[in-house]
Amino acid sequence: MKAQSNKKIVGQKFKLDQVVKRNATVGYSASKYAQFTGKIKEAFTRKNKLGVPQYYYKVFWEDGRSSEHAQHSLKSVS
């Protein structure tokens, strides 16, 4: 018998062109962070190994880079 999970599926948190930030650890210490700020340019889903869709975002950072990140690693700037 399979146990039921109490976890709820979280919907899309961020909108296109919304400003977000991301913390990145600096050096060997997890207590030091560098913060990057950028705008969301694309939102899409990928399925995890259980087949549940997860939200990912393509972010263009202030320094001209772009990268893809999972929803849980980004925070809203407001």
PDB file of N, CA, C and O in Angstrom, chain B, residues numbered from 101:
ATOM      1  N   MET B 101       0.843  -1.177   0.000  1.00  0.00           N
ATOM      2  CA  MET B 101       0.000   0.000   0.000  1.00  0.00           C
ATOM      3  C   MET B 101       0.886   1.236   0.000  1.00  0.00           C
ATOM      4  O   MET B 101       1.867   1.313   0.740  1.00  0.00           O
ATOM      5  N   LYS B 102       0.531   2.195  -0.832  1.00  0.00           N
ATOM      6  CA  LYS B 102       1.323   3.408  -0.979  1.00  0.00           C
ATOM      7  C   LYS B 102       0.813   4.485  -0.015  1.00  0.00           C
ATOM      8  O   LYS B 102      -0.388   4.743   0.060  1.00  0.00           O
ATOM      9  N   ALA B 103       1.736   5.107   0.716  1.00  0.00           N
ATOM     10  CA  ALA B 103       1.360   6.162   1.651  1.00  0.00           C
ATOM     11  C   ALA B 103       1.071   7.449   0.886  1.00  0.00           C
ATOM     12  O   ALA B 103       1.740   7.763  -0.098  1.00  0.00           O
ATOM     13  N   GLN B 104       0.078   8.182   1.344  1.00  0.00           N
ATOM     14  CA  GLN B 104      -0.259   9.441   0.699  1.00  0.00           C
ATOM     15  C   GLN B 104       0.607  10.559   1.250  1.00  0.00           C
ATOM     16  O   GLN B 104       0.925  10.594   2.438  1.00  0.00           O
ATOM     17  N   SER B 105       0.981  11.469   0.367  1.00  0.00           N
ATOM     18  CA  SER B 105       1.802  12.606   0.751  1.00  0.00           C
ATOM     19  C   SER B 105       0.915  13.813   1.026  1.00  0.00           C
ATOM     20  O   SER B 105      -0.091  14.020   0.347  1.00  0.00           O
ATOM     21  N   ASN B 106       1.289  14.604   2.020  1.00  0.00           N
ATOM     22  CA  ASN B 106       0.552  15.830   2.332  1.00  0.00           C
ATOM     23  C   ASN B 106       1.112  17.032   1.598  1.00  0.00           C
ATOM     24  O   ASN B 106       0.642  18.150   1.810  1.00  0.00           O
ATOM     25  N   LYS B 107       2.106  16.834   0.737  1.00  0.00           N
ATOM     26  CA  LYS B 107       2.743  17.940   0.033  1.00  0.00           C
ATOM     27  C   LYS B 107       1.831  18.450  -1.082  1.00  0.00           C
ATOM     28  O   LYS B 107       1.225  17.671  -1.818  1.00  0.00           O
ATOM     29  N   LYS B 108       1.751  19.772  -1.186  1.00  0.00           N
ATOM     30  CA  LYS B 108       0.954  20.397  -2.236  1.00  0.00           C
ATOM     31  C   LYS B 108       1.872  20.846  -3.352  1.00  0.00           C
ATOM     32  O   LYS B 108       3.015  21.233  -3.108  1.00  0.00           O
ATOM     33  N   ILE B 109       1.377  20.795  -4.567  1.00  0.00           N
ATOM     34  CA  ILE B 109       2.149  21.262  -5.708  1.00  0.00           C
ATOM     35  C   ILE B 109       2.104  22.785  -5.712  1.00  0.00           C
ATOM     36  O   ILE B 109       1.037  23.391  -5.615  1.00  0.00           O
ATOM     37  N   VAL B 110       3.281  23.389  -5.825  1.00  0.00           N
ATOM     38  CA  VAL B 110       3.389  24.843  -5.853  1.00  0.00           C
ATOM     39  C   VAL B 110       3.303  25.293  -7.298  1.00  0.00           C
ATOM     40  O   VAL B 110       3.939  24.711  -8.176  1.00  0.00           O
ATOM     41  N   GLY B 111       2.525  26.317  -7.540  1.00  0.00           N
ATOM     42  CA  GLY B 111       2.400  26.852  -8.894  1.00  0.00           C
ATOM     43  C   GLY B 111       3.561  27.771  -9.245  1.00  0.00           C
ATOM     44  O   GLY B 111       4.529  27.886  -8.493  1.00  0.00           O
ATOM     45  N   GLN B 112       3.452  28.414 -10.380  1.00  0.00           N
ATOM     46  CA  GLN B 112       4.478  29.323 -10.845  1.00  0.00           C
ATOM     47  C   GLN B 112       4.505  30.558  -9.948  1.00  0.00           C
ATOM     48  O   GLN B 112       3.483  31.221  -9.774  1.00  0.00           O
ATOM     49  N   LYS B 113       5.680  30.872  -9.375  1.00  0.00           N
ATOM     50  CA  LYS B 113       5.809  31.979  -8.436  1.00  0.00           C
ATOM     51  C   LYS B 113       6.093  33.316  -9.114  1.00  0.00           C
ATOM     52  O   LYS B 113       5.622  34.356  -8.652  1.00  0.00           O
ATOM     53  N   PHE B 114       6.855  33.298 -10.201  1.00  0.00           N
ATOM     54  CA  PHE B 114       7.351  34.525 -10.801  1.00  0.00           C
ATOM     55  C   PHE B 114       6.747  34.766 -12.181  1.00  0.00           C
ATOM     56  O   PHE B 114       6.379  33.824 -12.883  1.00  0.00           O
ATOM     57  N   LYS B 115       6.649  36.035 -12.557  1.00  0.00           N
ATOM     58  CA  LYS B 115       6.117  36.428 -13.855  1.00  0.00           C
ATOM     59  C   LYS B 115       7.264  36.898 -14.747  1.00  0.00           C
ATOM     60  O   LYS B 115       8.349  37.215 -14.261  1.00  0.00           O
ATOM     61  N   LEU B 116       7.016  36.938 -16.044  1.00  0.00           N
ATOM     62  CA  LEU B 116       8.018  37.424 -16.982  1.00  0.00           C
ATOM     63  C   LEU B 116       8.353  38.884 -16.670  1.00  0.00           C
ATOM     64  O   LEU B 116       7.480  39.664 -16.292  1.00  0.00           O
ATOM     65  N   ASP B 117       9.617  39.236 -16.831  1.00  0.00           N
ATOM     66  CA  ASP B 117      10.167  40.576 -16.560  1.00  0.00           C
ATOM     67  C   ASP B 117      10.166  40.960 -15.087  1.00  0.00           C
ATOM     68  O   ASP B 117      10.425  42.116 -14.756  1.00  0.00           O
ATOM     69  N   GLN B 118       9.880  40.014 -14.197  1.00  0.00           N
ATOM     70  CA  GLN B 118       9.963  40.287 -12.766  1.00  0.00           C
ATOM     71  C   GLN B 118      11.423  40.239 -12.338  1.00  0.00           C
ATOM     72  O   GLN B 118      12.185  39.399 -12.817  1.00  0.00           O
ATOM     73  N   VAL B 119      11.814  41.140 -11.437  1.00  0.00           N
ATOM     74  CA  VAL B 119      13.190  41.191 -10.943  1.00  0.00           C
ATOM     75  C   VAL B 119      13.336  40.194  -9.793  1.00  0.00           C
ATOM     76  O   VAL B 119      12.536  40.178  -8.857  1.00  0.00           O
ATOM     77  N   VAL B 120      14.380  39.361  -9.887  1.00  0.00           N
ATOM     78  CA  VAL B 120      14.656  38.360  -8.859  1.00  0.00           C
ATOM     79  C   VAL B 120      16.113  38.436  -8.441  1.00  0.00           C
ATOM     80  O   VAL B 120      16.937  39.056  -9.114  1.00  0.00           O
ATOM     81  N   LYS B 121      16.418  37.796  -7.318  1.00  0.00           N
ATOM     82  CA  LYS B 121      17.809  37.705  -6.881  1.00  0.00           C
ATOM     83  C   LYS B 121      18.134  36.259  -6.554  1.00  0.00           C
ATOM     84  O   LYS B 121      17.250  35.442  -6.295  1.00  0.00           O
ATOM     85  N   ARG B 122      19.425  35.965  -6.573  1.00  0.00           N
ATOM     86  CA  ARG B 122      19.889  34.620  -6.264  1.00  0.00           C
ATOM     87  C   ARG B 122      21.135  34.728  -5.410  1.00  0.00           C
ATOM     88  O   ARG B 122      22.038  35.503  -5.723  1.00  0.00           O
ATOM     89  N   ASN B 123      21.192  33.961  -4.341  1.00  0.00           N
ATOM     90  CA  ASN B 123      22.378  33.907  -3.485  1.00  0.00           C
ATOM     91  C   ASN B 123      23.316  32.824  -3.991  1.00  0.00           C
ATOM     92  O   ASN B 123      22.882  31.722  -4.328  1.00  0.00           O
ATOM     93  N   ALA B 124      24.590  33.138  -4.041  1.00  0.00           N
ATOM     94  CA  ALA B 124      25.606  32.160  -4.407  1.00  0.00           C
ATOM     95  C   ALA B 124      26.673  32.159  -3.319  1.00  0.00           C
ATOM     96  O   ALA B 124      27.121  33.225  -2.898  1.00  0.00           O
ATOM     97  N   THR B 125      27.081  30.995  -2.864  1.00  0.00           N
ATOM     98  CA  THR B 125      28.091  30.926  -1.814  1.00  0.00           C
ATOM     99  C   THR B 125      29.439  31.380  -2.353  1.00  0.00           C
ATOM    100  O   THR B 125      29.770  31.159  -3.518  1.00  0.00           O
ATOM    101  N   VAL B 126      30.203  32.014  -1.486  1.00  0.00           N
ATOM    102  CA  VAL B 126      31.524  32.529  -1.843  1.00  0.00           C
ATOM    103  C   VAL B 126      32.562  31.746  -1.060  1.00  0.00           C
ATOM    104  O   VAL B 126      32.484  31.672   0.166  1.00  0.00           O
ATOM    105  N   GLY B 127      33.515  31.173  -1.738  1.00  0.00           N
ATOM    106  CA  GLY B 127      34.586  30.448  -1.070  1.00  0.00           C
ATOM    107  C   GLY B 127      34.106  29.151  -0.450  1.00  0.00           C
ATOM    108  O   GLY B 127      33.202  28.499  -0.971  1.00  0.00           O
ATOM    109  N   TYR B 128      34.713  28.783   0.659  1.00  0.00           N
ATOM    110  CA  TYR B 128      34.424  27.510   1.297  1.00  0.00           C
ATOM    111  C   TYR B 128      33.383  27.623   2.401  1.00  0.00           C
ATOM    112  O   TYR B 128      32.950  26.610   2.950  1.00  0.00           O
ATOM    113  N   SER B 129      32.982  28.836   2.729  1.00  0.00           N
ATOM    114  CA  SER B 129      32.045  29.034   3.826  1.00  0.00           C
ATOM    115  C   SER B 129      30.630  29.221   3.292  1.00  0.00           C
ATOM    116  O   SER B 129      30.407  30.048   2.407  1.00  0.00           O
ATOM    117  N   ALA B 130      29.687  28.474   3.813  1.00  0.00           N
ATOM    118  CA  ALA B 130      28.296  28.607   3.393  1.00  0.00           C
ATOM    119  C   ALA B 130      27.637  29.823   4.039  1.00  0.00           C
ATOM    120  O   ALA B 130      26.487  30.134   3.732  1.00  0.00           O
ATOM    121  N   SER B 131      28.350  30.515   4.931  1.00  0.00           N
ATOM    122  CA  SER B 131      27.765  31.675   5.595  1.00  0.00           C
ATOM    123  C   SER B 131      27.997  32.966   4.811  1.00  0.00           C
ATOM    124  O   SER B 131      27.445  34.007   5.167  1.00  0.00           O
ATOM    125  N   LYS B 132      28.808  32.915   3.744  1.00  0.00           N
ATOM    126  CA  LYS B 132      29.072  34.101   2.934  1.00  0.00           C
ATOM    127  C   LYS B 132      28.398  33.945   1.585  1.00  0.00           C
ATOM    128  O   LYS B 132      28.529  32.916   0.922  1.00  0.00           O
ATOM    129  N   TYR B 133      27.670  34.990   1.185  1.00  0.00           N
ATOM    130  CA  TYR B 133      26.925  34.940  -0.071  1.00  0.00           C
ATOM    131  C   TYR B 133      27.250  36.141  -0.948  1.00  0.00           C
ATOM    132  O   TYR B 133      27.505  37.242  -0.459  1.00  0.00           O
ATOM    133  N   ALA B 134      27.233  35.904  -2.244  1.00  0.00           N
ATOM    134  CA  ALA B 134      27.231  36.985  -3.226  1.00  0.00           C
ATOM    135  C   ALA B 134      25.830  36.989  -3.809  1.00  0.00           C
ATOM    136  O   ALA B 134      25.289  35.930  -4.126  1.00  0.00           O
ATOM    137  N   GLN B 135      25.242  38.156  -3.952  1.00  0.00           N
ATOM    138  CA  GLN B 135      23.884  38.227  -4.488  1.00  0.00           C
ATOM    139  C   GLN B 135      23.922  38.730  -5.919  1.00  0.00           C
ATOM    140  O   GLN B 135      24.637  39.678  -6.242  1.00  0.00           O
ATOM    141  N   PHE B 136      23.137  38.077  -6.776  1.00  0.00           N
ATOM    142  CA  PHE B 136      23.015  38.468  -8.166  1.00  0.00           C
ATOM    143  C   PHE B 136      21.560  38.864  -8.405  1.00  0.00           C
ATOM    144  O   PHE B 136      20.640  38.218  -7.904  1.00  0.00           O
ATOM    145  N   THR B 137      21.362  39.937  -9.179  1.00  0.00           N
ATOM    146  CA  THR B 137      20.021  40.421  -9.495  1.00  0.00           C
ATOM    147  C   THR B 137      19.812  40.377 -10.992  1.00  0.00           C
ATOM    148  O   THR B 137      20.713  40.714 -11.760  1.00  0.00           O
ATOM    149  N   GLY B 138      18.618  39.961 -11.415  1.00  0.00           N
ATOM    150  CA  GLY B 138      18.326  39.881 -12.836  1.00  0.00           C
ATOM    151  C   GLY B 138      16.832  39.840 -13.100  1.00  0.00           C
ATOM    152  O   GLY B 138      16.024  39.872 -12.172  1.00  0.00           O
ATOM    153  N   LYS B 139      16.469  39.768 -14.394  1.00  0.00           N
ATOM    154  CA  LYS B 139      15.061  39.724 -14.815  1.00  0.00           C
ATOM    155  C   LYS B 139      14.739  38.386 -15.447  1.00  0.00           C
ATOM    156  O   LYS B 139      15.554  37.810 -16.168  1.00  0.00           O
ATOM    157  N   ILE B 140      13.544  37.899 -15.168  1.00  0.00           N
ATOM    158  CA  ILE B 140      13.080  36.640 -15.749  1.00  0.00           C
ATOM    159  C   ILE B 140      12.633  36.897 -17.179  1.00  0.00           C
ATOM    160  O   ILE B 140      11.832  37.796 -17.435  1.00  0.00           O
ATOM    161  N   LYS B 141      13.155  36.100 -18.115  1.00  0.00           N
ATOM    162  CA  LYS B 141      12.813  36.255 -19.525  1.00  0.00           C
ATOM    163  C   LYS B 141      12.040  35.068 -20.083  1.00  0.00           C
ATOM    164  O   LYS B 141      11.421  35.176 -21.141  1.00  0.00           O
ATOM    165  N   GLU B 142      12.069  33.936 -19.383  1.00  0.00           N
ATOM    166  CA  GLU B 142      11.362  32.752 -19.876  1.00  0.00           C
ATOM    167  C   GLU B 142      11.017  31.853 -18.698  1.00  0.00           C
ATOM    168  O   GLU B 142      11.804  31.720 -17.761  1.00  0.00           O
ATOM    169  N   ALA B 143       9.842  31.238 -18.746  1.00  0.00           N
ATOM    170  CA  ALA B 143       9.425  30.277 -17.726  1.00  0.00           C
ATOM    171  C   ALA B 143       9.028  28.984 -18.426  1.00  0.00           C
ATOM    172  O   ALA B 143       8.366  29.010 -19.464  1.00  0.00           O
ATOM    173  N   PHE B 144       9.436  27.849 -17.851  1.00  0.00           N
ATOM    174  CA  PHE B 144       9.097  26.553 -18.441  1.00  0.00           C
ATOM    175  C   PHE B 144       9.088  25.496 -17.348  1.00  0.00           C
ATOM    176  O   PHE B 144       9.544  25.744 -16.232  1.00  0.00           O
ATOM    177  N   THR B 145       8.570  24.320 -17.669  1.00  0.00           N
ATOM    178  CA  THR B 145       8.522  23.234 -16.696  1.00  0.00           C
ATOM    179  C   THR B 145       9.365  22.064 -17.174  1.00  0.00           C
ATOM    180  O   THR B 145       9.542  21.851 -18.374  1.00  0.00           O
ATOM    181  N   ARG B 146       9.873  21.322 -16.224  1.00  0.00           N
ATOM    182  CA  ARG B 146      10.563  20.050 -16.447  1.00  0.00           C
ATOM    183  C   ARG B 146       9.990  19.067 -15.439  1.00  0.00           C
ATOM    184  O   ARG B 146       9.620  19.445 -14.327  1.00  0.00           O
ATOM    185  N   LYS B 147       9.920  17.814 -15.833  1.00  0.00           N
ATOM    186  CA  LYS B 147       9.420  16.795 -14.906  1.00  0.00           C
ATOM    187  C   LYS B 147      10.577  16.196 -14.122  1.00  0.00           C
ATOM    188  O   LYS B 147      11.639  15.914 -14.677  1.00  0.00           O
ATOM    189  N   ASN B 148      10.360  16.005 -12.818  1.00  0.00           N
ATOM    190  CA  ASN B 148      11.362  15.345 -12.001  1.00  0.00           C
ATOM    191  C   ASN B 148      11.242  13.830 -12.188  1.00  0.00           C
ATOM    192  O   ASN B 148      10.440  13.371 -13.001  1.00  0.00           O
ATOM    193  N   LYS B 149      12.026  13.059 -11.451  1.00  0.00           N
ATOM    194  CA  LYS B 149      12.030  11.609 -11.659  1.00  0.00           C
ATOM    195  C   LYS B 149      10.709  10.939 -11.273  1.00  0.00           C
ATOM    196  O   LYS B 149      10.462   9.798 -11.664  1.00  0.00           O
ATOM    197  N   LEU B 150       9.865  11.628 -10.517  1.00  0.00           N
ATOM    198  CA  LEU B 150       8.548  11.097 -10.175  1.00  0.00           C
ATOM    199  C   LEU B 150       7.486  11.507 -11.189  1.00  0.00           C
ATOM    200  O   LEU B 150       6.333  11.088 -11.093  1.00  0.00           O
ATOM    201  N   GLY B 151       7.882  12.329 -12.160  1.00  0.00           N
ATOM    202  CA  GLY B 151       6.956  12.770 -13.183  1.00  0.00           C
ATOM    203  C   GLY B 151       6.168  14.018 -12.825  1.00  0.00           C
ATOM    204  O   GLY B 151       5.221  14.374 -13.526  1.00  0.00           O
ATOM    205  N   VAL B 152       6.550  14.691 -11.735  1.00  0.00           N
ATOM    206  CA  VAL B 152       5.866  15.902 -11.298  1.00  0.00           C
ATOM    207  C   VAL B 152       6.529  17.115 -11.959  1.00  0.00           C
ATOM    208  O   VAL B 152       7.750  17.259 -11.889  1.00  0.00           O
ATOM    209  N   PRO B 153       5.751  17.979 -12.594  1.00  0.00           N
ATOM    210  CA  PRO B 153       6.357  19.152 -13.239  1.00  0.00           C
ATOM    211  C   PRO B 153       6.911  20.141 -12.212  1.00  0.00           C
ATOM    212  O   PRO B 153       6.271  20.421 -11.199  1.00  0.00           O
ATOM    213  N   GLN B 154       8.099  20.664 -12.484  1.00  0.00           N
ATOM    214  CA  GLN B 154       8.769  21.662 -11.644  1.00  0.00           C
ATOM    215  C   GLN B 154       9.031  22.896 -12.504  1.00  0.00           C
ATOM    216  O   GLN B 154       9.339  22.766 -13.689  1.00  0.00           O
ATOM    217  N   TYR B 155       8.914  24.082 -11.928  1.00  0.00           N
ATOM    218  CA  TYR B 155       9.111  25.319 -12.680  1.00  0.00           C
ATOM    219  C   TYR B 155      10.572  25.733 -12.699  1.00  0.00           C
ATOM    220  O   TYR B 155      11.269  25.678 -11.686  1.00  0.00           O
ATOM    221  N   TYR B 156      11.015  26.147 -13.873  1.00  0.00           N
ATOM    222  CA  TYR B 156      12.361  26.671 -14.091  1.00  0.00           C
ATOM    223  C   TYR B 156      12.237  27.994 -14.826  1.00  0.00           C
ATOM    224  O   TYR B 156      11.255  28.246 -15.524  1.00  0.00           O
ATOM    225  N   TYR B 157      13.259  28.842 -14.658  1.00  0.00           N
ATOM    226  CA  TYR B 157      13.237  30.169 -15.263  1.00  0.00           C
ATOM    227  C   TYR B 157      14.578  30.466 -15.920  1.00  0.00           C
ATOM    228  O   TYR B 157      15.632  30.082 -15.413  1.00  0.00           O
ATOM    229  N   LYS B 158      14.523  31.157 -17.061  1.00  0.00           N
ATOM    230  CA  LYS B 158      15.733  31.676 -17.696  1.00  0.00           C
ATOM    231  C   LYS B 158      15.853  33.118 -17.232  1.00  0.00           C
ATOM    232  O   LYS B 158      14.944  33.922 -17.436  1.00  0.00           O
ATOM    233  N   VAL B 159      16.982  33.442 -16.605  1.00  0.00           N
ATOM    234  CA  VAL B 159      17.186  34.761 -16.012  1.00  0.00           C
ATOM    235  C   VAL B 159      18.340  35.456 -16.719  1.00  0.00           C
ATOM    236  O   VAL B 159      19.394  34.857 -16.934  1.00  0.00           O
ATOM    237  N   PHE B 160      18.140  36.734 -17.085  1.00  0.00           N
ATOM    238  CA  PHE B 160      19.204  37.574 -17.608  1.00  0.00           C
ATOM    239  C   PHE B 160      19.698  38.445 -16.466  1.00  0.00           C
ATOM    240  O   PHE B 160      18.952  39.264 -15.929  1.00  0.00           O
ATOM    241  N   TRP B 161      20.970  38.263 -16.095  1.00  0.00           N
ATOM    242  CA  TRP B 161      21.557  38.963 -14.957  1.00  0.00           C
ATOM    243  C   TRP B 161      22.048  40.339 -15.373  1.00  0.00           C
ATOM    244  O   TRP B 161      22.245  40.602 -16.559  1.00  0.00           O
ATOM    245  N   GLU B 162      22.248  41.225 -14.387  1.00  0.00           N
ATOM    246  CA  GLU B 162      22.681  42.603 -14.645  1.00  0.00           C
ATOM    247  C   GLU B 162      24.033  42.682 -15.342  1.00  0.00           C
ATOM    248  O   GLU B 162      24.301  43.642 -16.064  1.00  0.00           O
ATOM    249  N   ASP B 163      24.882  41.689 -15.136  1.00  0.00           N
ATOM    250  CA  ASP B 163      26.215  41.722 -15.748  1.00  0.00           C
ATOM    251  C   ASP B 163      26.231  41.151 -17.167  1.00  0.00           C
ATOM    252  O   ASP B 163      27.304  40.980 -17.746  1.00  0.00           O
ATOM    253  N   GLY B 164      25.051  40.851 -17.739  1.00  0.00           N
ATOM    254  CA  GLY B 164      24.967  40.399 -19.125  1.00  0.00           C
ATOM    255  C   GLY B 164      24.884  38.896 -19.319  1.00  0.00           C
ATOM    256  O   GLY B 164      24.653  38.435 -20.437  1.00  0.00           O
ATOM    257  N   ARG B 165      25.065  38.120 -18.257  1.00  0.00           N
ATOM    258  CA  ARG B 165      24.962  36.665 -18.359  1.00  0.00           C
ATOM    259  C   ARG B 165      23.509  36.239 -18.344  1.00  0.00           C
ATOM    260  O   ARG B 165      22.632  37.001 -17.937  1.00  0.00           O
ATOM    261  N   SER B 166      23.257  35.008 -18.793  1.00  0.00           N
ATOM    262  CA  SER B 166      21.938  34.407 -18.643  1.00  0.00           C
ATOM    263  C   SER B 166      22.127  32.974 -18.170  1.00  0.00           C
ATOM    264  O   SER B 166      23.133  32.336 -18.481  1.00  0.00           O
ATOM    265  N   SER B 167      21.153  32.471 -17.416  1.00  0.00           N
ATOM    266  CA  SER B 167      21.230  31.104 -16.906  1.00  0.00           C
ATOM    267  C   SER B 167      19.839  30.623 -16.531  1.00  0.00           C
ATOM    268  O   SER B 167      18.911  31.416 -16.375  1.00  0.00           O
ATOM    269  N   GLU B 168      19.709  29.298 -16.386  1.00  0.00           N
ATOM    270  CA  GLU B 168      18.445  28.675 -16.001  1.00  0.00           C
ATOM    271  C   GLU B 168      18.516  28.230 -14.547  1.00  0.00           C
ATOM    272  O   GLU B 168      19.521  27.680 -14.096  1.00  0.00           O
ATOM    273  N   HIS B 169      17.417  28.481 -13.815  1.00  0.00           N
ATOM    274  CA  HIS B 169      17.399  28.133 -12.395  1.00  0.00           C
ATOM    275  C   HIS B 169      16.038  27.596 -11.994  1.00  0.00           C
ATOM    276  O   HIS B 169      15.011  27.991 -12.546  1.00  0.00           O
ATOM    277  N   ALA B 170      16.044  26.688 -11.024  1.00  0.00           N
ATOM    278  CA  ALA B 170      14.816  26.163 -10.451  1.00  0.00           C
ATOM    279  C   ALA B 170      14.147  27.248  -9.614  1.00  0.00           C
ATOM    280  O   ALA B 170      14.808  28.140  -9.082  1.00  0.00           O
ATOM    281  N   GLN B 171      12.844  27.155  -9.510  1.00  0.00           N
ATOM    282  CA  GLN B 171      12.061  28.163  -8.804  1.00  0.00           C
ATOM    283  C   GLN B 171      12.509  28.343  -7.356  1.00  0.00           C
ATOM    284  O   GLN B 171      12.515  29.466  -6.852  1.00  0.00           O
ATOM    285  N   HIS B 172      12.883  27.260  -6.681  1.00  0.00           N
ATOM    286  CA  HIS B 172      13.224  27.349  -5.259  1.00  0.00           C
ATOM    287  C   HIS B 172      14.526  28.097  -4.988  1.00  0.00           C
ATOM    288  O   HIS B 172      14.774  28.497  -3.851  1.00  0.00           O
ATOM    289  N   SER B 173      15.365  28.295  -6.011  1.00  0.00           N
ATOM    290  CA  SER B 173      16.654  28.962  -5.793  1.00  0.00           C
ATOM    291  C   SER B 173      16.589  30.474  -6.044  1.00  0.00           C
ATOM    292  O   SER B 173      17.592  31.166  -5.871  1.00  0.00           O
ATOM    293  N   LEU B 174      15.427  30.995  -6.447  1.00  0.00           N
ATOM    294  CA  LEU B 174      15.274  32.415  -6.733  1.00  0.00           C
ATOM    295  C   LEU B 174      14.359  33.069  -5.704  1.00  0.00           C
ATOM    296  O   LEU B 174      13.463  32.430  -5.152  1.00  0.00           O
ATOM    297  N   LYS B 175      14.604  34.368  -5.457  1.00  0.00           N
ATOM    298  CA  LYS B 175      13.758  35.135  -4.543  1.00  0.00           C
ATOM    299  C   LYS B 175      13.334  36.427  -5.219  1.00  0.00           C
ATOM    300  O   LYS B 175      14.091  37.008  -5.997  1.00  0.00           O
ATOM    301  N   SER B 176      12.136  36.868  -4.923  1.00  0.00           N
ATOM    302  CA  SER B 176      11.604  38.091  -5.501  1.00  0.00           C
ATOM    303  C   SER B 176      12.250  39.319  -4.865  1.00  0.00           C
ATOM    304  O   SER B 176      12.524  39.342  -3.665  1.00  0.00           O
ATOM    305  N   VAL B 177      12.489  40.343  -5.695  1.00  0.00           N
ATOM    306  CA  VAL B 177      12.990  41.612  -5.188  1.00  0.00           C
ATOM    307  C   VAL B 177      11.819  42.585  -5.198  1.00  0.00           C
ATOM    308  O   VAL B 177      11.361  43.003  -6.261  1.00  0.00           O
ATOM    309  N   SER B 178      11.342  42.941  -4.023  1.00  0.00           N
ATOM    310  CA  SER B 178      10.228  43.904  -3.949  1.00  0.00           C
ATOM    311  C   SER B 178      10.136  44.526  -2.589  1.00  0.00           C
ATOM    312  O   SER B 178       9.260  45.357  -2.348  1.00  0.00           O
TER     313      SER B 178
END
